[in-house]
Amino acid sequence: MLKLIPIRFWKNISLALFLIGLSFTLGGTFGIKGNLVVHWSDEGVPNNYAGKWFLWVLVLLSAISMFTCNSITKENACPVGFGGPVSPEMAGALSAGLTGIFSLVAATLVIYSFYSEIVVPIIGTVLIIVMLIVFPLIAYLRNRRNRDK
């Protein structure tokens, strides 16, 4: 039932992103004193905190996300109007992107704990958005290249 992404390229990216999240979680668990900032006001002032256990939840979600590829490729996985299942290449990209979201959030929270500048969550958010644009684009180009062969 639980299978990693069948395409080696996306499996390696997904595993690398998971290991990044895991390493930041371990570093944050043993290196952070006190709680994590998990929310900022419009002015960039921290206004909500969570314990370090929150990092482990993010790592768990990241690990679970590595196994979503098979679910994404199923017939009824797409919302109405998108016309059928997603290709395995695109499913791998979306699964790796989901893994990356949770890992990059964990990395951003840990980095902010050590370097408390408002630019840290902004950069983390931009990286997540860029990843969610670039991964499907790469999958589309890889699909197109494989189809042309």
N, CA, C and O of each residue as an XYZ file, in Angstrom:
596
protein
N       0.813     -1.190      0.000
C       0.000      0.000      0.000
C       0.864      1.265      0.000
O       0.698      2.126     -0.864
N       1.764      1.379      0.941
C       2.601      2.571      1.024
C       3.821      2.398      0.132
O       4.691      1.568      0.397
N       3.869      3.191     -0.924
C       4.996      3.134     -1.841
C       5.510      4.535     -2.071
O       4.742      5.489     -2.195
N       6.830      4.640     -2.125
C       7.426      5.930     -2.458
C       7.173      6.248     -3.925
O       6.679      5.415     -4.684
N       7.513      7.438     -4.294
C       7.340      7.892     -5.670
C       8.100      6.955     -6.606
O       9.277      6.689     -6.366
N       7.469      6.446     -7.664
C       8.140      5.478     -8.532
C       9.212      6.104     -9.428
O      10.059      5.379     -9.952
N       9.202      7.386     -9.615
C      10.174      8.045    -10.497
C      11.366      8.481     -9.653
O      11.214      9.249     -8.704
N      12.537      7.992     -9.998
C      13.742      8.203     -9.199
C      14.054      9.681     -8.982
O      14.449     10.066     -7.881
N      13.887     10.510     -9.998
C      14.174     11.936     -9.891
C      13.364     12.566     -8.752
O      13.921     13.266     -7.907
N      12.057     12.320     -8.732
C      11.195     12.916     -7.706
C      11.383     12.243     -6.355
O      11.240     12.888     -5.317
N      11.703     10.958     -6.360
C      11.965     10.265     -5.105
C      13.195     10.859     -4.420
O      13.195     11.068     -3.206
N      14.246     11.130     -5.204
C      15.457     11.714     -4.627
C      15.211     13.115     -4.097
O      15.706     13.471     -3.028
N      14.452     13.911     -4.832
C      14.133     15.261     -4.367
C      13.302     15.190     -3.092
O      13.556     15.927     -2.139
N      12.322     14.315     -3.075
C      11.461     14.162     -1.910
C      12.267     13.714     -0.686
O      12.090     14.251      0.408
N      13.135     12.750     -0.870
C      13.969     12.285      0.251
C      14.915     13.382      0.734
O      15.122     13.532      1.938
N      15.483     14.140     -0.183
C      16.374     15.242      0.203
C      15.613     16.298      1.005
O      16.108     16.791      2.019
N      14.422     16.636      0.551
C      13.614     17.617      1.284
C      13.220     17.099      2.659
O      13.229     17.849      3.636
N      12.875     15.816      2.737
C      12.543     15.223      4.034
C      13.748     15.271      4.973
O      13.604     15.614      6.147
N      14.934     14.930      4.465
C      16.134     14.949      5.307
C      16.484     16.359      5.760
O      16.987     16.547      6.868
N      16.225     17.347      4.917
C      16.433     18.743      5.324
C      15.509     19.080      6.488
O      15.939     19.653      7.489
N      14.240     18.721      6.346
C      13.295     18.975      7.432
C      13.664     18.240      8.708
O      13.564     18.794      9.803
N      14.091     16.991      8.565
C      14.484     16.198      9.734
C      15.705     16.802     10.420
O      15.750     16.871     11.648
N      16.685     17.236      9.651
C      17.888     17.818     10.256
C      17.571     19.130     10.972
O      18.102     19.382     12.054
N      16.719     19.964     10.390
C      16.339     21.198     11.074
C      15.508     20.890     12.321
O      15.619     21.594     13.325
N      14.689     19.862     12.268
C      13.901     19.475     13.435
C      14.799     18.996     14.566
O      14.605     19.376     15.721
N      15.770     18.170     14.241
C      16.707     17.719     15.269
C      17.501     18.887     15.839
O      17.681     18.989     17.052
N      17.977     19.771     14.956
C      18.704     20.951     15.414
C      17.840     21.854     16.280
O      18.297     22.378     17.296
N      16.594     22.032     15.875
C      15.690     22.870     16.644
C      15.306     22.254     17.975
O      15.178     22.955     18.979
N      15.124     20.946     17.982
C      14.735     20.269     19.219
C      15.812     20.408     20.281
O      15.512     20.651     21.450
N      17.062     20.254     19.877
C      18.145     20.296     20.850
C      18.794     21.666     20.992
O      19.536     21.892     21.948
N      18.534     22.589     20.063
C      19.217     23.878     20.109
C      18.371     25.066     20.512
O      18.911     26.103     20.895
N      17.062     24.939     20.433
C      16.188     26.074     20.725
C      15.805     26.063     22.201
O      15.413     25.035     22.754
N      15.929     27.216     22.811
C      15.476     27.392     24.190
C      14.079     28.014     24.130
O      13.902     29.051     23.492
N      13.109     27.418     24.765
C      11.756     27.975     24.783
C      10.920     27.505     23.607
O      11.182     26.454     23.022
N       9.907     28.300     23.266
C       8.946     27.944     22.229
C       9.316     28.521     20.867
O      10.172     29.398     20.750
N       8.646     28.003     19.845
C       8.818     28.479     18.470
C       7.778     29.538     18.152
O       6.636     29.456     18.605
N       8.174     30.524     17.378
C       7.215     31.482     16.840
C       6.563     30.817     15.633
O       7.258     30.352     14.730
N       5.230     30.770     15.611
C       4.535     30.131     14.492
C       3.588     31.079     13.765
O       2.949     30.689     12.788
N       3.495     32.319     14.235
C       2.621     33.280     13.564
C       3.121     34.692     13.835
O       3.619     34.992     14.920
N       2.981     35.546     12.839
C       3.396     36.929     12.942
C       2.225     37.835     12.596
O       1.362     37.462     11.801
N       2.190     39.024     13.189
C       1.152     39.996     12.859
C       1.483     40.656     11.526
O       2.523     40.378     10.928
N       0.596     41.529     11.066
C       0.833     42.244      9.812
C       2.085     43.114      9.863
O       2.707     43.377      8.834
N       2.448     43.554     11.048
C       3.636     44.394     11.218
C       4.915     43.572     11.387
O       6.002     44.134     11.515
N       4.788     42.253     11.386
C       5.950     41.377     11.536
C       6.304     41.076     12.975
O       7.417     40.630     13.257
N       5.382     41.310     13.889
C       5.619     41.047     15.303
C       5.102     39.650     15.637
O       3.955     39.333     15.321
N       5.923     38.806     16.272
C       5.458     37.465     16.641
C       4.270     37.549     17.595
O       4.308     38.289     18.578
N       3.206     36.783     17.298
C       2.038     36.837     18.168
C       1.436     35.466     18.480
O       0.353     35.390     19.060
N       2.113     34.394     18.106
C       1.636     33.067     18.469
C       2.826     32.116     18.547
O       3.735     32.176     17.719
N       2.812     31.254     19.531
C       3.938     30.367     19.788
C       3.454     28.929     19.914
O       2.284     28.673     20.198
N       4.378     27.994     19.697
C       4.101     26.565     19.889
C       5.351     25.916     20.453
O       6.452     26.457     20.350
N       5.165     24.765     21.041
C       6.299     24.021     21.574
C       7.107     23.378     20.456
O       6.700     23.372     19.294
N       8.254     22.841     20.832
C       9.124     22.198     19.837
C       8.518     20.931     19.258
O       8.985     20.441     18.230
N       7.493     20.394     19.892
C       6.792     19.225     19.367
C       6.212     19.529     17.994
O       6.034     18.624     17.179
N       5.916     20.798     17.736
C       5.344     21.195     16.453
C       6.279     20.836     15.291
O       5.815     20.503     14.200
N       7.585     20.905     15.526
C       8.552     20.514     14.490
C       8.409     19.034     14.146
O       8.531     18.647     12.984
N       8.152     18.218     15.149
C       8.005     16.779     14.904
C       6.717     16.471     14.153
O       6.661     15.512     13.383
N       5.691     17.269     14.370
C       4.456     17.117     13.590
C       4.730     17.439     12.130
O       4.255     16.745     11.231
N       5.501     18.498     11.900
C       5.843     18.865     10.518
C       6.666     17.776      9.838
O       6.454     17.488      8.660
N       7.601     17.169     10.564
C       8.404     16.085      9.987
C       7.533     14.874      9.701
O       7.714     14.213      8.678
N       6.601     14.576     10.578
C       5.685     13.466     10.341
C       4.836     13.721      9.096
O       4.656     12.824      8.272
N       4.319     14.929      8.959
C       3.541     15.273      7.763
C       4.398     15.211      6.505
O       3.926     14.809      5.441
N       5.650     15.608      6.634
C       6.578     15.525      5.501
C       6.813     14.071      5.103
O       6.847     13.747      3.916
N       6.974     13.200      6.088
C       7.182     11.778      5.800
C       5.948     11.163      5.159
O       6.062     10.393      4.205
N       4.780     11.493      5.670
C       3.542     10.965      5.094
C       3.356     11.465      3.668
O       2.848     10.740      2.813
N       3.764     12.697      3.413
C       3.607     13.286      2.077
C       4.410     12.559      1.010
O       4.062     12.610     -0.170
N       5.477     11.886      1.412
C       6.274     11.145      0.435
C       5.513      9.970     -0.151
O       5.908      9.429     -1.184
N       4.425      9.566      0.497
C       3.650      8.417      0.046
C       2.340      8.806     -0.639
O       1.475      7.953     -0.836
N       2.181     10.073     -1.003
C       0.919     10.528     -1.600
C       0.862     10.351     -3.106
O      -0.189     10.569     -3.709
N       1.943      9.968     -3.714
C       2.008      9.886     -5.179
C       0.949      8.956     -5.755
O       0.292      9.302     -6.737
N       0.777      7.788     -5.161
C      -0.204      6.830     -5.684
C      -1.626      7.353     -5.580
O      -2.446      7.093     -6.460
N      -1.927      8.078     -4.527
C      -3.271      8.635     -4.369
C      -3.545      9.721     -5.403
O      -4.667      9.847     -5.894
N      -2.528     10.499     -5.731
C      -2.711     11.595     -6.684
C      -2.967     11.064     -8.089
O      -3.669     11.706     -8.871
N      -2.411      9.908     -8.421
C      -2.582      9.372     -9.775
C      -3.907      8.641     -9.970
O      -4.216      8.246    -11.094
N      -4.688      8.449     -8.932
C      -5.959      7.734     -9.069
C      -6.972      8.552     -9.854
O      -6.865      9.775     -9.940
N      -7.934      7.882    -10.412
C      -8.925      8.493    -11.312
C      -9.700      9.642    -10.673
O      -9.876     10.685    -11.303
N     -10.159      9.476     -9.461
C     -11.004     10.482     -8.826
C     -10.234     11.446     -7.936
O     -10.840     12.132     -7.113
N      -8.923     11.516     -8.079
C      -8.126     12.384     -7.218
C      -8.226     13.850     -7.627
O      -8.057     14.735     -6.788
N      -8.495     14.115     -8.889
C      -8.539     15.492     -9.372
C      -9.915     16.094     -9.170
O     -10.924     15.395     -9.264
N      -9.962     17.398     -8.891
C     -11.256     18.063     -8.788
C     -11.978     18.042    -10.135
O     -11.361     17.843    -11.182
N     -13.269     18.246    -10.089
C     -14.090     18.246    -11.294
C     -13.588     19.329    -12.247
O     -13.284     20.448    -11.836
N     -13.510     18.973    -13.515
C     -13.091     19.946    -14.517
C     -11.663     19.795    -14.980
O     -11.280     20.390    -15.987
N     -10.856     19.011    -14.271
C      -9.477     18.843    -14.686
C      -9.280     17.635    -15.578
O      -8.182     17.427    -16.095
N     -10.292     16.850    -15.766
C     -10.278     15.797    -16.764
C      -9.354     14.634    -16.519
O      -8.378     14.463    -17.249
N      -9.622     13.846    -15.537
C      -8.899     12.595    -15.373
C      -7.750     12.665    -14.414
O      -7.487     13.702    -13.805
N      -7.063     11.545    -14.283
C      -5.968     11.471    -13.316
C      -4.740     12.250    -13.787
O      -4.600     12.591    -14.961
N      -3.887     12.507    -12.853
C      -2.637     13.211    -13.113
C      -1.598     12.191    -13.558
O      -1.631     11.040    -13.121
N      -0.674     12.605    -14.426
C       0.378     11.700    -14.883
C       1.291     11.330    -13.713
O       1.373     12.076    -12.737
N       1.967     10.203    -13.800
C       2.892      9.821    -12.724
C       3.993     10.856    -12.497
O       4.427     11.071    -11.366
N       4.434     11.487    -13.564
C       5.471     12.522    -13.439
C       4.953     13.713    -12.622
O       5.625     14.194    -11.710
N       3.750     14.177    -12.967
C       3.169     15.309    -12.245
C       2.823     14.917    -10.811
O       2.983     15.722     -9.894
N       2.355     13.694    -10.612
C       2.062     13.225     -9.256
C       3.332     13.197     -8.408
O       3.304     13.534     -7.225
N       4.436     12.795     -9.018
C       5.711     12.818     -8.301
C       6.118     14.226     -7.918
O       6.614     14.457     -6.816
N       5.908     15.168     -8.827
C       6.242     16.563     -8.548
C       5.366     17.124     -7.432
O       5.856     17.822     -6.545
N       4.072     16.820     -7.476
C       3.165     17.323     -6.446
C       3.452     16.683     -5.090
O       3.373     17.350     -4.058
N       3.781     15.406     -5.090
C       4.129     14.721     -3.854
C       5.417     15.285     -3.258
O       5.496     15.517     -2.051
N       6.420     15.504     -4.099
C       7.675     16.104     -3.631
C       7.438     17.527     -3.139
O       8.046     17.956     -2.159
N       6.556     18.259     -3.816
C       6.234     19.612     -3.385
C       5.553     19.632     -2.032
O       5.847     20.492     -1.202
N       4.653     18.703     -1.801
C       3.982     18.606     -0.511
C       4.981     18.264      0.590
O       4.914     18.816      1.688
N       5.896     17.365      0.297
C       6.956     17.044      1.253
C       7.792     18.279      1.543
O       8.149     18.549      2.689
N       8.098     19.025      0.487
C       8.903     20.232      0.641
C       8.225     21.319      1.449
O       8.890     22.049      2.184
N       6.913     21.440      1.325
C       6.197     22.468      2.089
C       6.444     22.279      3.582
O       6.844     23.215      4.275
N       6.208     21.078      4.069
C       6.345     20.830      5.505
C       7.807     20.952      5.960
O       8.082     21.454      7.050
N       8.735     20.494      5.125
C      10.148     20.587      5.489
C      10.624     22.038      5.503
O      11.366     22.437      6.400
N      10.207     22.821      4.525
C      10.628     24.220      4.485
C       9.980     25.042      5.591
O      10.584     25.995      6.082
N       8.769     24.691      5.988
C       8.156     25.378      7.126
C       8.956     25.085      8.396
O       9.218     25.992      9.185
N       9.343     23.837      8.595
C      10.150     23.483      9.767
C      11.487     24.220      9.731
O      11.930     24.753     10.749
N      12.127     24.253      8.571
C      13.414     24.952      8.447
C      13.247     26.440      8.728
O      14.082     27.040      9.405
N      12.187     27.033      8.218
C      11.951     28.464      8.436
C      11.736     28.771      9.913
O      12.278     29.752     10.423
N      10.958     27.951     10.603
C      10.705     28.190     12.024
C      11.979     28.064     12.851
O      12.206     28.845     13.776
N      12.805     27.084     12.517
C      14.055     26.901     13.269
C      15.025     28.040     12.978
O      15.645     28.573     13.898
N      15.161     28.415     11.721
C      16.070     29.516     11.383
C      15.610     30.801     12.072
O      16.434     31.563     12.578
N      14.290     31.045     12.094
C      13.783     32.250     12.755
C      14.088     32.230     14.255
O      14.302     33.284     14.855
N      14.108     31.050     14.860
C      14.412     30.959     16.287
C      15.842     31.392     16.591
O      16.121     31.912     17.672
N      16.738     31.180     15.648
C      18.130     31.570     15.840
C      18.436     32.958     15.283
O      19.323     33.648     15.785
N      17.711     33.362     14.261
C      17.956     34.637     13.585
C      16.612     35.344     13.438
O      15.933     35.190     12.423
N      16.233     36.110     14.443
C      14.887     36.673     14.541
C      14.712     37.952     13.713
O      14.546     39.042     14.261
N      14.752     37.803     12.421
C      14.481     38.911     11.502
C      13.240     38.561     10.691
O      13.027     37.396     10.358
N      12.433     39.542     10.377
C      11.182     39.307      9.653
C      11.441     38.809      8.234
O      10.544     38.241      7.611
N      12.638     39.011      7.720
C      12.957     38.555      6.368
C      12.998     37.023      6.292
O      12.828     36.465      5.208
N      13.218     36.338      7.408
C      13.313     34.872      7.413
C      11.993     34.224      6.990
O      12.008     33.400      6.076
N      10.842     34.553      7.610
C       9.605     33.928      7.132
C       9.206     34.378      5.728
O       8.534     33.641      5.007
N       9.614     35.568      5.343
C       9.323     36.029      3.981
C      10.089     35.187      2.974
O       9.521     34.747      1.974
N      11.368     34.958      3.228
C      12.183     34.129      2.331
C      11.657     32.695      2.316
O      11.598     32.069      1.258
N      11.273     32.170      3.484
C      10.715     30.820      3.539
C       9.446     30.693      2.711
O       9.257     29.704      2.003
N       8.585     31.687      2.800
C       7.343     31.674      2.022
C       7.625     31.760      0.531
O       6.998     31.059     -0.264
N       8.559     32.607      0.151
C       8.916     32.746     -1.268
C       9.492     31.434     -1.798
O       9.166     31.024     -2.912
N      10.337     30.779     -1.019
C      10.908     29.493     -1.444
C       9.824     28.442     -1.648
O       9.882     27.666     -2.603
N       8.843     28.412     -0.765
C       7.749     27.451     -0.911
C       6.949     27.743     -2.175
O       6.618     26.823     -2.923
N       6.637     28.997     -2.419
C       5.867     29.367     -3.614
C       6.642     29.044     -4.877
O       6.076     28.509     -5.831
N       7.930     29.360     -4.897
C       8.756     29.051     -6.070
C       8.816     27.551     -6.301
O       8.724     27.094     -7.440
N       8.970     26.781     -5.233
C       9.007     25.323     -5.358
C       7.701     24.794     -5.953
O       7.719     23.902     -6.801
N       6.572     25.344     -5.509
C       5.275     24.880     -6.002
C       4.999     25.307     -7.438
O       4.094     24.770     -8.077
N       5.752     26.246     -7.945
C       5.649     26.623     -9.357
C       6.643     25.827    -10.195
O       6.305     25.337    -11.273
N       7.856     25.702     -9.699
C       8.935     25.069    -10.466
C       8.743     23.551    -10.585
O       8.982     22.993    -11.656
N       8.319     22.872     -9.514
C       8.177     21.419     -9.575
C       7.187     20.973    -10.647
O       7.531     20.108    -11.452
N       5.963     21.527    -10.697
C       5.056     21.120    -11.785
C       5.577     21.507    -13.166
O       5.331     20.799    -14.143
N       6.292     22.624    -13.251
C       6.873     23.023    -14.533
C       7.927     22.009    -14.983
O       7.960     21.629    -16.153
N       8.772     21.576    -14.077
C       9.768     20.553    -14.409
C       9.073     19.258    -14.824
O       9.479     18.609    -15.788
N       8.015     18.884    -14.082
C       7.281     17.662    -14.424
C       6.672     17.772    -15.815
O       6.707     16.809    -16.581
N       6.118     18.925    -16.150
C       5.539     19.126    -17.478
C       6.608     18.985    -18.557
O       6.383     18.335    -19.577
N       7.768     19.593    -18.332
C       8.847     19.510    -19.320
C       9.397     18.095    -19.436
O       9.720     17.648    -20.537
N       9.509     17.389    -18.323
C       9.974     15.995    -18.372
C       8.957     15.109    -19.090
O       9.337     14.224    -19.857
N       7.669     15.345    -18.846
C       6.611     14.594    -19.535
C       6.675     14.850    -21.035
O       6.578     13.924    -21.840
N       6.836     16.087    -21.388
C       6.888     16.461    -22.802
C       8.104     15.858    -23.494
O       8.011     15.378    -24.623
N       9.248     15.888    -22.807
C      10.464     15.311    -23.362
C      10.326     13.809    -23.557
O      10.739     13.270    -24.584
N       9.737     13.126    -22.560
C       9.535     11.677    -22.657
C       8.526     11.311    -23.745
O       8.648     10.263    -24.379
N       7.543     12.159    -23.959
C       6.527     11.907    -24.985
C       7.113     12.091    -26.382
O       6.716     11.399    -27.319
N       8.066     13.033    -26.525
C       8.659     13.308    -27.827
C       9.676     12.244    -28.251
O      10.024     12.161    -29.429
N      10.146     11.447    -27.321
C      11.148     10.417    -27.648
C      10.551      9.285    -28.413
O      11.254      8.339    -28.766
